[in-house]
C-alpha cells in the first residue's frame, strides 16, 4: 500500500464541537495533536474539511481548530456520507480521507464506513480521535480493524506528506512534531 501524498489526501475533522469536547476523555491532548496535524496540513497544502453535527444544539467547531479548516459541512446523520450534499462538498481527486474527531465510536466510525462505501479510502488517525470513554475509543479501533481499514498516527501522516527532509516546509513541520 503506497504512502500518503499531499496530492491525493485530505483531512476530515469530524464534530470537534464546543458542546461535545468538554465530555471527551483526554480532550486537551486530543486538541493539541489535532491542531498539530491541521497546521501541518495547511503548511503542506492538504485540504481540511470539517463536519458539524446539529451545530445549533452542539455548537460550532472548537475555535482553536476552526482556524485551520477550509470548509465546514453541516450534517444531521451520524454518518456524514449519508448527507446528500456531503460528497459534492469534498475536494475532487482526494481519494484518501484522514479521519479525525469525535466521537470515535459514533460519528467518526460511521462516517469512515460510509466513505469506504462510496469508494474512498478512509484512514483513521488514532491519536486525533476521541470518545467520552476510553473503552469506546478502543471499540472503534477494533471495529475499524474488523473491516480492514487503515490506521495511522498523526506523525506518520506528517512524515509521509513531507517525503524528504529536503521538503521546503520540513523545518516548520518538524517543529510541530517536536512540540509534543
Rosetta constraint file for C-alpha pairs under 8 A:
AtomPair CA 3 CA 160 HARMONIC 6.10 0.50
AtomPair CA 4 CA 8 HARMONIC 7.43 0.50
AtomPair CA 4 CA 9 HARMONIC 6.81 0.50
AtomPair CA 4 CA 96 HARMONIC 7.83 0.50
AtomPair CA 4 CA 157 HARMONIC 6.80 0.50
AtomPair CA 4 CA 160 HARMONIC 5.47 0.50
AtomPair CA 4 CA 161 HARMONIC 5.98 0.50
AtomPair CA 5 CA 9 HARMONIC 6.23 0.50
AtomPair CA 5 CA 160 HARMONIC 6.71 0.50
AtomPair CA 5 CA 161 HARMONIC 5.19 0.50
AtomPair CA 6 CA 10 HARMONIC 7.80 0.50
AtomPair CA 6 CA 44 HARMONIC 6.81 0.50
AtomPair CA 6 CA 45 HARMONIC 6.74 0.50
AtomPair CA 6 CA 46 HARMONIC 5.57 0.50
AtomPair CA 6 CA 161 HARMONIC 5.39 0.50
AtomPair CA 7 CA 46 HARMONIC 7.39 0.50
AtomPair CA 7 CA 94 HARMONIC 7.23 0.50
AtomPair CA 8 CA 93 HARMONIC 6.24 0.50
AtomPair CA 8 CA 94 HARMONIC 4.44 0.50
AtomPair CA 8 CA 95 HARMONIC 5.88 0.50
AtomPair CA 8 CA 96 HARMONIC 6.14 0.50
AtomPair CA 9 CA 46 HARMONIC 6.66 0.50
AtomPair CA 9 CA 47 HARMONIC 7.79 0.50
AtomPair CA 9 CA 94 HARMONIC 4.88 0.50
AtomPair CA 9 CA 95 HARMONIC 6.16 0.50
AtomPair CA 9 CA 96 HARMONIC 4.51 0.50
AtomPair CA 9 CA 97 HARMONIC 5.77 0.50
AtomPair CA 9 CA 98 HARMONIC 7.21 0.50
AtomPair CA 10 CA 46 HARMONIC 5.50 0.50
AtomPair CA 10 CA 47 HARMONIC 5.04 0.50
AtomPair CA 10 CA 48 HARMONIC 5.99 0.50
AtomPair CA 10 CA 49 HARMONIC 7.67 0.50
AtomPair CA 10 CA 91 HARMONIC 7.86 0.50
AtomPair CA 10 CA 94 HARMONIC 6.05 0.50
AtomPair CA 10 CA 95 HARMONIC 7.95 0.50
AtomPair CA 10 CA 96 HARMONIC 6.42 0.50
AtomPair CA 10 CA 97 HARMONIC 5.16 0.50
AtomPair CA 10 CA 98 HARMONIC 6.15 0.50
AtomPair CA 11 CA 38 HARMONIC 7.85 0.50
AtomPair CA 11 CA 41 HARMONIC 7.74 0.50
AtomPair CA 11 CA 46 HARMONIC 7.26 0.50
AtomPair CA 11 CA 47 HARMONIC 6.32 0.50
AtomPair CA 11 CA 48 HARMONIC 4.74 0.50
AtomPair CA 11 CA 49 HARMONIC 6.17 0.50
AtomPair CA 11 CA 97 HARMONIC 5.68 0.50
AtomPair CA 11 CA 98 HARMONIC 4.66 0.50
AtomPair CA 11 CA 99 HARMONIC 6.17 0.50
AtomPair CA 11 CA 100 HARMONIC 7.47 0.50
AtomPair CA 12 CA 48 HARMONIC 6.00 0.50
AtomPair CA 12 CA 49 HARMONIC 4.92 0.50
AtomPair CA 12 CA 50 HARMONIC 5.45 0.50
AtomPair CA 12 CA 51 HARMONIC 7.48 0.50
AtomPair CA 12 CA 97 HARMONIC 6.48 0.50
AtomPair CA 12 CA 98 HARMONIC 5.99 0.50
AtomPair CA 12 CA 99 HARMONIC 5.09 0.50
AtomPair CA 12 CA 100 HARMONIC 6.24 0.50
AtomPair CA 13 CA 48 HARMONIC 7.24 0.50
AtomPair CA 13 CA 49 HARMONIC 6.13 0.50
AtomPair CA 13 CA 50 HARMONIC 4.41 0.50
AtomPair CA 13 CA 51 HARMONIC 6.34 0.50
AtomPair CA 13 CA 99 HARMONIC 6.35 0.50
AtomPair CA 13 CA 100 HARMONIC 5.04 0.50
AtomPair CA 13 CA 101 HARMONIC 5.31 0.50
AtomPair CA 14 CA 50 HARMONIC 5.72 0.50
AtomPair CA 14 CA 51 HARMONIC 5.02 0.50
AtomPair CA 14 CA 52 HARMONIC 6.97 0.50
AtomPair CA 14 CA 99 HARMONIC 7.20 0.50
AtomPair CA 14 CA 100 HARMONIC 6.01 0.50
AtomPair CA 14 CA 101 HARMONIC 4.47 0.50
AtomPair CA 14 CA 102 HARMONIC 5.99 0.50
AtomPair CA 14 CA 107 HARMONIC 7.06 0.50
AtomPair CA 14 CA 108 HARMONIC 6.16 0.50
AtomPair CA 15 CA 50 HARMONIC 7.15 0.50
AtomPair CA 15 CA 51 HARMONIC 5.42 0.50
AtomPair CA 15 CA 52 HARMONIC 4.90 0.50
AtomPair CA 15 CA 53 HARMONIC 5.98 0.50
AtomPair CA 15 CA 61 HARMONIC 6.77 0.50
AtomPair CA 15 CA 101 HARMONIC 6.00 0.50
AtomPair CA 15 CA 102 HARMONIC 5.65 0.50
AtomPair CA 15 CA 103 HARMONIC 7.57 0.50
AtomPair CA 15 CA 107 HARMONIC 7.65 0.50
AtomPair CA 16 CA 20 HARMONIC 7.12 0.50
AtomPair CA 16 CA 21 HARMONIC 6.40 0.50
AtomPair CA 16 CA 52 HARMONIC 7.56 0.50
AtomPair CA 16 CA 61 HARMONIC 5.38 0.50
AtomPair CA 16 CA 62 HARMONIC 6.10 0.50
AtomPair CA 16 CA 101 HARMONIC 5.54 0.50
AtomPair CA 16 CA 102 HARMONIC 5.85 0.50
AtomPair CA 17 CA 21 HARMONIC 6.04 0.50
AtomPair CA 17 CA 52 HARMONIC 6.95 0.50
AtomPair CA 17 CA 55 HARMONIC 7.85 0.50
AtomPair CA 17 CA 58 HARMONIC 6.48 0.50
AtomPair CA 17 CA 59 HARMONIC 5.70 0.50
AtomPair CA 17 CA 60 HARMONIC 5.18 0.50
AtomPair CA 17 CA 61 HARMONIC 4.17 0.50
AtomPair CA 17 CA 62 HARMONIC 5.19 0.50
AtomPair CA 18 CA 22 HARMONIC 7.40 0.50
AtomPair CA 18 CA 58 HARMONIC 6.81 0.50
AtomPair CA 18 CA 59 HARMONIC 5.36 0.50
AtomPair CA 18 CA 60 HARMONIC 5.98 0.50
AtomPair CA 18 CA 61 HARMONIC 6.14 0.50
AtomPair CA 18 CA 62 HARMONIC 5.16 0.50
AtomPair CA 19 CA 57 HARMONIC 7.85 0.50
AtomPair CA 19 CA 58 HARMONIC 4.65 0.50
AtomPair CA 19 CA 59 HARMONIC 5.37 0.50
AtomPair CA 19 CA 60 HARMONIC 7.92 0.50
AtomPair CA 20 CA 24 HARMONIC 7.06 0.50
AtomPair CA 20 CA 58 HARMONIC 6.44 0.50
AtomPair CA 21 CA 27 HARMONIC 6.42 0.50
AtomPair CA 21 CA 102 HARMONIC 7.95 0.50
AtomPair CA 22 CA 27 HARMONIC 6.87 0.50
AtomPair CA 23 CA 27 HARMONIC 7.85 0.50
AtomPair CA 23 CA 132 HARMONIC 5.69 0.50
AtomPair CA 24 CA 102 HARMONIC 7.95 0.50
AtomPair CA 24 CA 103 HARMONIC 7.98 0.50
AtomPair CA 24 CA 130 HARMONIC 6.23 0.50
AtomPair CA 24 CA 131 HARMONIC 5.26 0.50
AtomPair CA 24 CA 132 HARMONIC 4.21 0.50
AtomPair CA 24 CA 133 HARMONIC 7.40 0.50
AtomPair CA 25 CA 130 HARMONIC 6.78 0.50
AtomPair CA 25 CA 131 HARMONIC 6.19 0.50
AtomPair CA 25 CA 132 HARMONIC 5.08 0.50
AtomPair CA 25 CA 133 HARMONIC 6.22 0.50
AtomPair CA 25 CA 134 HARMONIC 6.84 0.50
AtomPair CA 26 CA 30 HARMONIC 6.20 0.50
AtomPair CA 26 CA 130 HARMONIC 7.72 0.50
AtomPair CA 27 CA 31 HARMONIC 6.03 0.50
AtomPair CA 27 CA 130 HARMONIC 7.50 0.50
AtomPair CA 28 CA 32 HARMONIC 6.19 0.50
AtomPair CA 29 CA 33 HARMONIC 6.16 0.50
AtomPair CA 30 CA 34 HARMONIC 5.99 0.50
AtomPair CA 30 CA 127 HARMONIC 6.92 0.50
AtomPair CA 30 CA 128 HARMONIC 5.67 0.50
AtomPair CA 30 CA 129 HARMONIC 6.90 0.50
AtomPair CA 30 CA 130 HARMONIC 6.84 0.50
AtomPair CA 31 CA 35 HARMONIC 5.93 0.50
AtomPair CA 31 CA 65 HARMONIC 7.65 0.50
AtomPair CA 31 CA 128 HARMONIC 7.73 0.50
AtomPair CA 32 CA 36 HARMONIC 6.33 0.50
AtomPair CA 33 CA 37 HARMONIC 6.38 0.50
AtomPair CA 33 CA 127 HARMONIC 6.79 0.50
AtomPair CA 33 CA 128 HARMONIC 6.05 0.50
AtomPair CA 33 CA 154 HARMONIC 7.38 0.50
AtomPair CA 33 CA 180 HARMONIC 7.67 0.50
AtomPair CA 34 CA 38 HARMONIC 6.16 0.50
AtomPair CA 34 CA 65 HARMONIC 7.69 0.50
AtomPair CA 34 CA 100 HARMONIC 7.51 0.50
AtomPair CA 34 CA 127 HARMONIC 7.93 0.50
AtomPair CA 34 CA 128 HARMONIC 5.25 0.50
AtomPair CA 34 CA 154 HARMONIC 8.00 0.50
AtomPair CA 35 CA 39 HARMONIC 6.05 0.50
AtomPair CA 35 CA 64 HARMONIC 7.58 0.50
AtomPair CA 35 CA 65 HARMONIC 5.97 0.50
AtomPair CA 35 CA 68 HARMONIC 7.91 0.50
AtomPair CA 36 CA 40 HARMONIC 6.20 0.50
AtomPair CA 36 CA 176 HARMONIC 5.84 0.50
AtomPair CA 36 CA 177 HARMONIC 7.29 0.50
AtomPair CA 37 CA 41 HARMONIC 6.14 0.50
AtomPair CA 37 CA 154 HARMONIC 6.01 0.50
AtomPair CA 37 CA 155 HARMONIC 7.89 0.50
AtomPair CA 37 CA 158 HARMONIC 7.17 0.50
AtomPair CA 38 CA 42 HARMONIC 6.25 0.50
AtomPair CA 38 CA 48 HARMONIC 7.16 0.50
AtomPair CA 38 CA 65 HARMONIC 7.68 0.50
AtomPair CA 38 CA 68 HARMONIC 5.90 0.50
AtomPair CA 38 CA 69 HARMONIC 7.72 0.50
AtomPair CA 39 CA 43 HARMONIC 6.22 0.50
AtomPair CA 39 CA 68 HARMONIC 6.45 0.50
AtomPair CA 40 CA 44 HARMONIC 6.12 0.50
AtomPair CA 40 CA 158 HARMONIC 6.69 0.50
AtomPair CA 40 CA 173 HARMONIC 5.75 0.50
AtomPair CA 40 CA 176 HARMONIC 7.42 0.50
AtomPair CA 41 CA 45 HARMONIC 5.98 0.50
AtomPair CA 41 CA 46 HARMONIC 4.73 0.50
AtomPair CA 41 CA 47 HARMONIC 6.89 0.50
AtomPair CA 41 CA 48 HARMONIC 7.21 0.50
AtomPair CA 41 CA 158 HARMONIC 7.84 0.50
AtomPair CA 42 CA 46 HARMONIC 5.95 0.50
AtomPair CA 42 CA 47 HARMONIC 7.10 0.50
AtomPair CA 42 CA 48 HARMONIC 7.68 0.50
AtomPair CA 42 CA 68 HARMONIC 6.82 0.50
AtomPair CA 43 CA 169 HARMONIC 6.95 0.50
AtomPair CA 43 CA 173 HARMONIC 7.70 0.50
AtomPair CA 44 CA 161 HARMONIC 7.44 0.50
AtomPair CA 44 CA 162 HARMONIC 7.80 0.50
AtomPair CA 44 CA 169 HARMONIC 7.16 0.50
AtomPair CA 47 CA 69 HARMONIC 7.96 0.50
AtomPair CA 47 CA 70 HARMONIC 6.59 0.50
AtomPair CA 47 CA 91 HARMONIC 7.45 0.50
AtomPair CA 48 CA 68 HARMONIC 7.17 0.50
AtomPair CA 48 CA 69 HARMONIC 5.12 0.50
AtomPair CA 48 CA 70 HARMONIC 5.40 0.50
AtomPair CA 48 CA 71 HARMONIC 7.07 0.50
AtomPair CA 49 CA 69 HARMONIC 5.77 0.50
AtomPair CA 49 CA 70 HARMONIC 5.76 0.50
AtomPair CA 49 CA 71 HARMONIC 5.03 0.50
AtomPair CA 49 CA 72 HARMONIC 5.90 0.50
AtomPair CA 49 CA 73 HARMONIC 7.42 0.50
AtomPair CA 49 CA 90 HARMONIC 7.46 0.50
AtomPair CA 50 CA 61 HARMONIC 7.88 0.50
AtomPair CA 50 CA 69 HARMONIC 6.50 0.50
AtomPair CA 50 CA 70 HARMONIC 7.94 0.50
AtomPair CA 50 CA 71 HARMONIC 6.31 0.50
AtomPair CA 50 CA 72 HARMONIC 4.72 0.50
AtomPair CA 50 CA 73 HARMONIC 6.07 0.50
AtomPair CA 51 CA 72 HARMONIC 5.56 0.50
AtomPair CA 51 CA 73 HARMONIC 4.71 0.50
AtomPair CA 51 CA 74 HARMONIC 5.65 0.50
AtomPair CA 51 CA 75 HARMONIC 6.74 0.50
AtomPair CA 51 CA 80 HARMONIC 7.49 0.50
AtomPair CA 52 CA 60 HARMONIC 6.64 0.50
AtomPair CA 52 CA 61 HARMONIC 6.66 0.50
AtomPair CA 52 CA 72 HARMONIC 6.99 0.50
AtomPair CA 52 CA 73 HARMONIC 6.33 0.50
AtomPair CA 52 CA 74 HARMONIC 4.94 0.50
AtomPair CA 52 CA 75 HARMONIC 6.07 0.50
AtomPair CA 53 CA 58 HARMONIC 7.08 0.50
AtomPair CA 53 CA 74 HARMONIC 6.20 0.50
AtomPair CA 53 CA 75 HARMONIC 5.02 0.50
AtomPair CA 53 CA 76 HARMONIC 5.66 0.50
AtomPair CA 53 CA 77 HARMONIC 7.50 0.50
AtomPair CA 53 CA 78 HARMONIC 7.47 0.50
AtomPair CA 54 CA 58 HARMONIC 6.04 0.50
AtomPair CA 54 CA 59 HARMONIC 7.69 0.50
AtomPair CA 54 CA 74 HARMONIC 7.24 0.50
AtomPair CA 54 CA 75 HARMONIC 6.40 0.50
AtomPair CA 54 CA 76 HARMONIC 5.75 0.50
AtomPair CA 55 CA 59 HARMONIC 4.61 0.50
AtomPair CA 55 CA 60 HARMONIC 5.54 0.50
AtomPair CA 55 CA 74 HARMONIC 7.36 0.50
AtomPair CA 56 CA 60 HARMONIC 7.88 0.50
AtomPair CA 61 CA 65 HARMONIC 7.02 0.50
AtomPair CA 61 CA 66 HARMONIC 5.78 0.50
AtomPair CA 62 CA 66 HARMONIC 5.94 0.50
AtomPair CA 63 CA 67 HARMONIC 6.57 0.50
AtomPair CA 65 CA 69 HARMONIC 7.09 0.50
AtomPair CA 73 CA 86 HARMONIC 6.97 0.50
AtomPair CA 73 CA 89 HARMONIC 7.44 0.50
AtomPair CA 75 CA 80 HARMONIC 6.17 0.50
AtomPair CA 75 CA 83 HARMONIC 6.59 0.50
AtomPair CA 76 CA 80 HARMONIC 7.76 0.50
AtomPair CA 76 CA 83 HARMONIC 7.64 0.50
AtomPair CA 77 CA 82 HARMONIC 6.56 0.50
AtomPair CA 77 CA 83 HARMONIC 6.92 0.50
AtomPair CA 78 CA 106 HARMONIC 6.68 0.50
AtomPair CA 78 CA 107 HARMONIC 4.69 0.50
AtomPair CA 78 CA 110 HARMONIC 6.51 0.50
AtomPair CA 78 CA 111 HARMONIC 7.08 0.50
AtomPair CA 79 CA 83 HARMONIC 7.83 0.50
AtomPair CA 79 CA 107 HARMONIC 5.71 0.50
AtomPair CA 79 CA 108 HARMONIC 7.67 0.50
AtomPair CA 79 CA 109 HARMONIC 7.96 0.50
AtomPair CA 79 CA 110 HARMONIC 4.77 0.50
AtomPair CA 79 CA 111 HARMONIC 4.18 0.50
AtomPair CA 79 CA 112 HARMONIC 7.83 0.50
AtomPair CA 79 CA 114 HARMONIC 6.36 0.50
AtomPair CA 80 CA 86 HARMONIC 6.56 0.50
AtomPair CA 80 CA 107 HARMONIC 7.60 0.50
AtomPair CA 80 CA 110 HARMONIC 7.88 0.50
AtomPair CA 80 CA 111 HARMONIC 5.33 0.50
AtomPair CA 80 CA 114 HARMONIC 7.55 0.50
AtomPair CA 81 CA 86 HARMONIC 5.94 0.50
AtomPair CA 81 CA 87 HARMONIC 6.83 0.50
AtomPair CA 81 CA 111 HARMONIC 5.92 0.50
AtomPair CA 81 CA 114 HARMONIC 5.28 0.50
AtomPair CA 81 CA 115 HARMONIC 6.16 0.50
AtomPair CA 81 CA 118 HARMONIC 7.95 0.50
AtomPair CA 82 CA 86 HARMONIC 7.49 0.50
AtomPair CA 82 CA 114 HARMONIC 7.26 0.50
AtomPair CA 85 CA 89 HARMONIC 6.45 0.50
AtomPair CA 86 CA 90 HARMONIC 6.77 0.50
AtomPair CA 95 CA 120 HARMONIC 5.14 0.50
AtomPair CA 95 CA 121 HARMONIC 5.87 0.50
AtomPair CA 96 CA 120 HARMONIC 6.37 0.50
AtomPair CA 96 CA 121 HARMONIC 4.72 0.50
AtomPair CA 96 CA 122 HARMONIC 5.94 0.50
AtomPair CA 96 CA 123 HARMONIC 6.95 0.50
AtomPair CA 97 CA 120 HARMONIC 7.25 0.50
AtomPair CA 97 CA 121 HARMONIC 6.01 0.50
AtomPair CA 97 CA 122 HARMONIC 4.74 0.50
AtomPair CA 97 CA 123 HARMONIC 5.91 0.50
AtomPair CA 98 CA 122 HARMONIC 6.00 0.50
AtomPair CA 98 CA 123 HARMONIC 4.73 0.50
AtomPair CA 98 CA 124 HARMONIC 5.94 0.50
AtomPair CA 98 CA 125 HARMONIC 6.42 0.50
AtomPair CA 99 CA 108 HARMONIC 6.88 0.50
AtomPair CA 99 CA 112 HARMONIC 7.12 0.50
AtomPair CA 99 CA 122 HARMONIC 6.57 0.50
AtomPair CA 99 CA 123 HARMONIC 5.87 0.50
AtomPair CA 99 CA 124 HARMONIC 5.01 0.50
AtomPair CA 99 CA 125 HARMONIC 6.03 0.50
AtomPair CA 100 CA 108 HARMONIC 7.02 0.50
AtomPair CA 100 CA 124 HARMONIC 6.67 0.50
AtomPair CA 100 CA 125 HARMONIC 5.84 0.50
AtomPair CA 100 CA 126 HARMONIC 7.67 0.50
AtomPair CA 100 CA 128 HARMONIC 5.12 0.50
AtomPair CA 100 CA 129 HARMONIC 5.10 0.50
AtomPair CA 101 CA 108 HARMONIC 6.45 0.50
AtomPair CA 101 CA 128 HARMONIC 6.21 0.50
AtomPair CA 101 CA 129 HARMONIC 4.65 0.50
AtomPair CA 101 CA 130 HARMONIC 6.32 0.50
AtomPair CA 102 CA 106 HARMONIC 7.70 0.50
AtomPair CA 102 CA 107 HARMONIC 6.71 0.50
AtomPair CA 102 CA 108 HARMONIC 6.14 0.50
AtomPair CA 102 CA 129 HARMONIC 5.78 0.50
AtomPair CA 102 CA 130 HARMONIC 5.10 0.50
AtomPair CA 102 CA 131 HARMONIC 6.02 0.50
AtomPair CA 103 CA 107 HARMONIC 5.79 0.50
AtomPair CA 103 CA 108 HARMONIC 6.02 0.50
AtomPair CA 103 CA 129 HARMONIC 7.05 0.50
AtomPair CA 103 CA 130 HARMONIC 5.51 0.50
AtomPair CA 103 CA 131 HARMONIC 4.64 0.50
AtomPair CA 103 CA 132 HARMONIC 7.42 0.50
AtomPair CA 104 CA 108 HARMONIC 4.93 0.50
AtomPair CA 104 CA 109 HARMONIC 5.87 0.50
AtomPair CA 104 CA 129 HARMONIC 5.54 0.50
AtomPair CA 104 CA 130 HARMONIC 5.30 0.50
AtomPair CA 104 CA 131 HARMONIC 5.46 0.50
AtomPair CA 104 CA 136 HARMONIC 7.26 0.50
AtomPair CA 104 CA 137 HARMONIC 5.63 0.50
AtomPair CA 104 CA 140 HARMONIC 5.86 0.50
AtomPair CA 105 CA 109 HARMONIC 5.35 0.50
AtomPair CA 105 CA 110 HARMONIC 7.71 0.50
AtomPair CA 105 CA 131 HARMONIC 6.96 0.50
AtomPair CA 105 CA 136 HARMONIC 5.81 0.50
AtomPair CA 105 CA 137 HARMONIC 6.13 0.50
AtomPair CA 105 CA 139 HARMONIC 6.77 0.50
AtomPair CA 105 CA 140 HARMONIC 4.50 0.50
AtomPair CA 106 CA 110 HARMONIC 5.95 0.50
AtomPair CA 107 CA 111 HARMONIC 5.78 0.50
AtomPair CA 108 CA 112 HARMONIC 6.08 0.50
AtomPair CA 108 CA 129 HARMONIC 7.84 0.50
AtomPair CA 109 CA 113 HARMONIC 6.25 0.50
AtomPair CA 109 CA 140 HARMONIC 6.40 0.50
AtomPair CA 109 CA 144 HARMONIC 7.29 0.50
AtomPair CA 110 CA 114 HARMONIC 6.08 0.50
AtomPair CA 111 CA 115 HARMONIC 6.06 0.50
AtomPair CA 112 CA 116 HARMONIC 6.26 0.50
AtomPair CA 112 CA 122 HARMONIC 5.53 0.50
AtomPair CA 112 CA 123 HARMONIC 7.78 0.50
AtomPair CA 112 CA 124 HARMONIC 7.91 0.50
AtomPair CA 113 CA 117 HARMONIC 6.24 0.50
AtomPair CA 113 CA 122 HARMONIC 7.80 0.50
AtomPair CA 114 CA 118 HARMONIC 6.39 0.50
AtomPair CA 115 CA 119 HARMONIC 6.58 0.50
AtomPair CA 115 CA 120 HARMONIC 5.43 0.50
AtomPair CA 115 CA 121 HARMONIC 6.98 0.50
AtomPair CA 115 CA 122 HARMONIC 6.24 0.50
AtomPair CA 116 CA 120 HARMONIC 5.16 0.50
AtomPair CA 116 CA 121 HARMONIC 5.84 0.50
AtomPair CA 116 CA 122 HARMONIC 6.20 0.50
AtomPair CA 122 CA 149 HARMONIC 7.16 0.50
AtomPair CA 122 CA 150 HARMONIC 7.25 0.50
AtomPair CA 123 CA 149 HARMONIC 6.82 0.50
AtomPair CA 123 CA 150 HARMONIC 5.07 0.50
AtomPair CA 123 CA 151 HARMONIC 5.59 0.50
AtomPair CA 123 CA 152 HARMONIC 7.05 0.50
AtomPair CA 124 CA 149 HARMONIC 7.93 0.50
AtomPair CA 124 CA 150 HARMONIC 6.38 0.50
AtomPair CA 124 CA 151 HARMONIC 4.67 0.50
AtomPair CA 124 CA 152 HARMONIC 6.22 0.50
AtomPair CA 125 CA 129 HARMONIC 6.78 0.50
AtomPair CA 125 CA 151 HARMONIC 5.96 0.50
AtomPair CA 125 CA 152 HARMONIC 5.04 0.50
AtomPair CA 125 CA 153 HARMONIC 5.10 0.50
AtomPair CA 125 CA 154 HARMONIC 5.96 0.50
AtomPair CA 126 CA 141 HARMONIC 7.85 0.50
AtomPair CA 126 CA 151 HARMONIC 6.58 0.50
AtomPair CA 126 CA 152 HARMONIC 6.23 0.50
AtomPair CA 126 CA 153 HARMONIC 5.64 0.50
AtomPair CA 126 CA 154 HARMONIC 7.66 0.50
AtomPair CA 127 CA 153 HARMONIC 5.87 0.50
AtomPair CA 127 CA 154 HARMONIC 6.57 0.50
AtomPair CA 128 CA 153 HARMONIC 7.88 0.50
AtomPair CA 128 CA 154 HARMONIC 7.12 0.50
AtomPair CA 129 CA 137 HARMONIC 7.69 0.50
AtomPair CA 130 CA 137 HARMONIC 6.25 0.50
AtomPair CA 131 CA 136 HARMONIC 6.19 0.50
AtomPair CA 131 CA 137 HARMONIC 5.56 0.50
AtomPair CA 132 CA 136 HARMONIC 7.44 0.50
AtomPair CA 133 CA 137 HARMONIC 6.77 0.50
AtomPair CA 134 CA 138 HARMONIC 6.34 0.50
AtomPair CA 135 CA 139 HARMONIC 6.11 0.50
AtomPair CA 136 CA 140 HARMONIC 6.12 0.50
AtomPair CA 137 CA 141 HARMONIC 6.45 0.50
AtomPair CA 138 CA 142 HARMONIC 6.20 0.50
AtomPair CA 139 CA 143 HARMONIC 6.15 0.50
AtomPair CA 140 CA 144 HARMONIC 6.10 0.50
AtomPair CA 141 CA 145 HARMONIC 6.19 0.50
AtomPair CA 142 CA 146 HARMONIC 6.17 0.50
AtomPair CA 143 CA 147 HARMONIC 6.57 0.50
AtomPair CA 144 CA 148 HARMONIC 6.48 0.50
AtomPair CA 144 CA 149 HARMONIC 5.69 0.50
AtomPair CA 144 CA 150 HARMONIC 7.77 0.50
AtomPair CA 145 CA 149 HARMONIC 5.84 0.50
AtomPair CA 145 CA 150 HARMONIC 7.54 0.50
AtomPair CA 152 CA 156 HARMONIC 6.33 0.50
AtomPair CA 152 CA 157 HARMONIC 7.11 0.50
AtomPair CA 153 CA 157 HARMONIC 6.54 0.50
AtomPair CA 154 CA 158 HARMONIC 6.30 0.50
AtomPair CA 155 CA 159 HARMONIC 6.27 0.50
AtomPair CA 155 CA 177 HARMONIC 6.66 0.50
AtomPair CA 156 CA 160 HARMONIC 6.11 0.50
AtomPair CA 157 CA 161 HARMONIC 6.09 0.50
AtomPair CA 158 CA 162 HARMONIC 6.27 0.50
AtomPair CA 158 CA 173 HARMONIC 7.33 0.50
AtomPair CA 159 CA 163 HARMONIC 6.18 0.50
AtomPair CA 159 CA 164 HARMONIC 7.85 0.50
AtomPair CA 162 CA 167 HARMONIC 6.05 0.50
AtomPair CA 162 CA 169 HARMONIC 7.76 0.50
AtomPair CA 162 CA 170 HARMONIC 6.63 0.50
AtomPair CA 163 CA 167 HARMONIC 7.27 0.50
AtomPair CA 164 CA 170 HARMONIC 7.76 0.50
AtomPair CA 165 CA 170 HARMONIC 5.66 0.50
AtomPair CA 166 CA 170 HARMONIC 6.86 0.50
AtomPair CA 169 CA 173 HARMONIC 6.23 0.50
AtomPair CA 170 CA 174 HARMONIC 5.89 0.50
AtomPair CA 171 CA 175 HARMONIC 6.12 0.50
AtomPair CA 172 CA 176 HARMONIC 6.56 0.50
AtomPair CA 173 CA 177 HARMONIC 6.35 0.50
AtomPair CA 174 CA 178 HARMONIC 6.11 0.50
AtomPair CA 175 CA 179 HARMONIC 6.16 0.50
AtomPair CA 176 CA 180 HARMONIC 7.50 0.50
